Every structure is written in C-alpha cells, then in structure tokens.
Amino acid sequence: MRLNLTLKISFTIILLLSFALGMISLLNYFKYEKTFSSLVQSRFVVVVLDLKNTLENSINLGLSLTELNNAQTIIERIARQDEQIFSIDIFDQTGKRLFSTMTVNNTELVPEDWLKVQNRLTAKENFWTLTDQDAFVVGVPLTNNFGKNVGGVTLRSSKAYHQSKVHSMFIELTKIFLITVVSFGILTILIVFLFFREITRSFAKMSASLQKVIDEPNLPNEMLVNPQQLTELEQHVYEFRDKSQAALTTLKQAQQAIKTVEDVV
C-alpha cells in the first residue's frame, strides 16, 4: 500500500511537472523560431536596401534600369559573399527580369506574387517579404526622383539554413526537457517517499487494524494494536473505530430486540 500511494502521488507531480515544462519548452521553441527568422530576414533586408540605394543613385543621374551596366557585376559580387543567397534579381515595373545571378533570358518575368505584394506596399513600408517552397524572399521597390516606381530588387535566401538551425534548437530543447523530467522525477519519488513514509505507515497499520475488526469484530483492542505505539492521528482513528463498533453493536441489539418483539406478536 505504501509503495502504491507513493507512486500515485509521485506520478501525479511528475505529470504536472512534465506538462509545465513541455509548455515552457514549446513557448521557447516558437520564440526562438520567430526571433531567428526576424534576425535572418533583417540581415538580408539590409543587403537589398543597400543595393536599392546604389541603384537609385544611378537612376537619379538620368540612367534607366537597362542602362545600369554595372548592376550585374554588383549583384554577382553580393551573391558570392554569402552562400545562403540563392539569387538576386532586378526587374522593371512590368516584372521583366533585367539582371539576375541566375541564368535567365531577358524576356522572363518574375513571379506574379512578387509584383502584387510590392504594389500593395504603403508609404511607410520600404520592403516586403514572402516565403516560397525552398527560400525566403525579400524585396524592395525602385523609384526615381519623381517617386515613380520603375522596378524592384529581390533576394532569395536558403530556407534550409533556417530550418536546420531551428531543428537543432528543437533537439536541444527536447534533450533538456527529458533530462529535467527524469532528474526531477527521481528526486520527486525520493522526496515523496521520505515525506509520506510515516503517513503511509500509519495508513497501513490502520487499514490492517480495521480489516481485523471486520474479520473478527469481538477481538479486544489490545490484540489489534499497541496503544503506546499510536500517533495522535492513529489514536483519533481508533477512537472513531471504537465508537463506530459500539454503535454497530447497539444497532444489532436493537435489531435483535425488534425481531424478538415481532416473534412474540
């Protein structure tokens, strides 16, 4: 009985602890994912904003996008500096790619979603982001001196790098969760066993004594337990048992008297 009660209490505490730690781990995981995504996005936003300033300075000198002969060299140099960059594209207001780090023809158009998102930008927004199947996309519009949109710049970065870092963090959090649960679980069982040892011992003694009363109701008290070994709680329980036994005896006597009267009548 002692072991069963101890295990029940321990498992209840461990279950609650596991639930709390699980929720904390999940919150930390999602917070890390969000923070890391923002960090990666911010890094590439800085790159495209710097490229935007370089291109717009040339546009403000009266050159059109097609006349920016050094644009291809610039985007290729930027792409070589970071292996996480899949591609950098420069396109006009119609969506036609003019320069790209990928091998494309001059008539190829950028995805329609890019143009839709860019056209929805407000005056307070200077960049936009999208996520496709295998990459994160960051884009900025290009404007001339008159504030007219003449095209845009997009940078596609690897999603695999982001996912590998997030997955690594998930593995680390899982390890920490399991180690913590196992460690606290063992500690909880030991603490509960030590703390409830006297209570479970008293409960076992009272259960055994009460079972004897049920099996042998006429057995003297001194045959059930040594009064000098009783705790205060046990003494109250045995007093309750004695009073209950006396009440039960009285009820039986009353029942016997009623039966006698009925037989006489």
C-alpha angles and dihedrals in degrees: 000000000000092000094046094051092046092050093048092052092043094049091049092053092044091050092052091045092050091050092050094046091046092054091047091049092050092049090050091048094052091043091052092047092051094045094046092047090051091048094051091044092049091053093056093040088061090051096052093042090054090048089048091055091049093051095043091052088059092044090052089058088065100266122133122224092257090055095057096106094173094053094089092051092049097051092044091053091050092049092052091054094062123039091199091069112097098184146336120214133189116197138172128241092277092056097252114146111240100171130013141163087226124076104261137146122247094251097055115115128216117243113288091234090065092057093045093052093045092050090053094058115121126220091262094053118080100175141028135207136207137174121221131180099288107005147047114238124210120183141178131191122239118223134182131224091282093055092251118146109243099170142300149253125233132188123197117202131189117272090194092071091052093046093048092053093046091047090051090052090049090053091049093049090048091052092048090048094052094044091049094048093047093046095046090041093058091043091049093052091051093047094046091047092051095041097046097036094101093041094050091044091053091046091052092050092048092047091051091047094048090048089055090050090053093046096041110018093175094055112121118248093242088061091056104049142347106253092210091063095054124111121219091260092050091049091055091048093050091047088054089048092051092049091047091049091049090049090049090051091050091050091051090050091049090048090051091049091051091049090051092052091049091051091052093049 
